[in-house]
C-alpha cells in the first residue's frame, strides 16, 4: 500500500473566559422586534434560526442544532451593567454539524470603525472559510446621530441597536464550529462614570447578540434510509458507494469478481462532495484492490471506500485468504466472519490517516 504524501494543518484558537463588574440597574436592550423580523426572513429562506447559548434557544427555530459558547461573557461590551467588557475571540461549537451557516449579529456599534469582526468557519477541526462581518445601517442614524453632552462635548457616530453585522456563508459542507473576532470597537466611546444631558444621566448599555441562520441537514441529503451519520446520509456518498458496487462484477461467479475502491473528497471552496474511483484491473482481485489516488486531488480527503463483493452463502474463491481451502472443503462467506474490515483494511486506514494527519472514515460495501 502506497502512503499518501498529503499534510493538512489544523488551526487551533484559544479563547479566554472572564466575568465581573459593573452593576448599574439598567434595562437590557431588547432585540425582540429585530428578532421577529429575522425569524420571518429566516423561515422564508428555508433555514432555521439559532440563538445561542442554550438558555436562549427557545427564541430560535432550530430543532436539532445548538451551540456552546465561550467565553461566558461573550456578549458584553463596555459599560454593560451585567458583566465586564471582553474583546476576545468568541468560540461557538455546534452540538451537531450545521450547514450553510450565516452569522447575524445585532448590537450597538461605533460607526467610525471599519472593522466589524471576522468569522472563521471550521469543519472537522480545519479552517474552511473566512469572511468579514458587513455592517448594515438601514435607518441611517449611523451618520446622523449626535448627542450634545452637558459639558459641551459632542458624541456622534453611535448606532442605537438598529444595526446588525452579517456574513453569508458560501461553504456547503458541515460546519462544526465558528470563531468570531469580536466586532471592534462595538462600544460607545463614553467613560465611567456616565455623562449627563439635560440633567439626565446617560449610561451606555452596550451588548452584542450573535445569531445564526442555518440548515440542520445538508442540501444534498439522501431522501431515504437515513442513518444519522452525516457523511453517509449525503447523496453523493450514496452514488459513490453504488458505483463501486456496480463496478465489482457482482453478477459473475465469485472468482471473477473484483474489489473496487476509491476516495471521497470535499471541495475546499464550496464544500461539495466529489468522488473518484482508482481501479487497477491488472492487480485487483476478488479480495484485494490497489486503489492508490492520483494527483491532482479534487479537494481534501474526507473518506475512503471499497467493496467486498460477496453476499452471505457465497463460496469464497481460492485466490482469497492466502491460498486455497483444504482439500475437500470450501470457504463460505458469512457476515460475522467477512462483514467487516480485514486486517489489511485496518492497516491501510491507519497508514492513510497517518499520512493525511487526519481521521477519515473507511466505508465498505
C-alpha positions, 0 to 999 in steps of 0.5 A: 500500500502506497502512503499518501504524501498529503499534510493538512494543518489544523488551526487551533484558537484559544479563547479566554473566559472572564466575568465581573463588574459593573452593576448599574440597574439598567434595562437590557436592550431588547432585540425582540422586534429585530428578532421577529423580523429575522425569524420571518426572513429566516423561515422564508429562506428555508433555514432555521434560526439559532440563538445561542447559548442554550438558555436562549434557544427557545427564541430560535427555530432550530430543532436539532442544532445548538451551540456552546459558547465561550467565553461566558461573557461573550456578549458584553461590551463596555459599560454593560451593567451585567458583566465586564467588557471582553474583546476576545475571540468568541468560540461557538461549537455546534452540538451537531454539524450545521450547514450553510451557516450565516452569522447575524449579529445585532448590537450597538456599534461605533460607526467610525470603525471599519472593522466589524469582526471576522468569522472563521468557519471550521469543519472537522477541526480545519479552517474552511472559510473566512469572511468579514462581518458587513455592517448594515445601517438601514435607518441611517442614524449611523451618520446622523446621530449626535448627542450634545453632552452637558459639558459641551462635548459632542458624541456622534457616530453611535448606532442605537441597536438598529444595526446588525453585522452579517456574513453569508456563508458560501461553504456547503459542507458541515460546519462544526464550529465558528470563531468570531473576532469580536466586532471592534470597537462595538462600544460607545466611546463614553467613560465611567462614570456616565455623562449627563444631558439635560440633567439626565444621566446617560449610561451606555448599555452596550451588548452584542447578540450573535445569531445564526441562520442555518440548515440542520441537514445538508442540501444534498441529503439522501431522501431515504434510509437515513442513518444519522451519520452525516457523511453517509446520509449525503447523496453523493456518498450514496452514488459513490458507494453504488458505483463501486458496487456496480463496478465489482462484477457482482453478477459473475461467479465469485472468482471473477469478481473484483474489489473496487475502491476509491476516495471521497473528497470535499471541495475546499471552496464550496464544500461539495462532495466529489468522488473518484474511483482508482481501479487497477484491473491488472492487480485487483482481485476478488479480495484485494484492490490497489486503489492508490489516488492520483494527483491532482486531488479534487479537494481534501480527503474526507473518506475512503471506500471499497467493496467486498463483493460477496453476499452471505452463502457465497463460496469464497474463491481460492485466490482469497485468504492466502491460498486455497481451502483444504482439500475437500472443503470450501470457504463460505462467506458469512457476515460475522466472519467477512462483514467487516474490515480485514486486517489489511483494511485496518492497516491501510486506514491507519497508514492513510490517516497517518499520512493525511494527519487526519481521521477519515472514515473507511466505508465498505460495501 
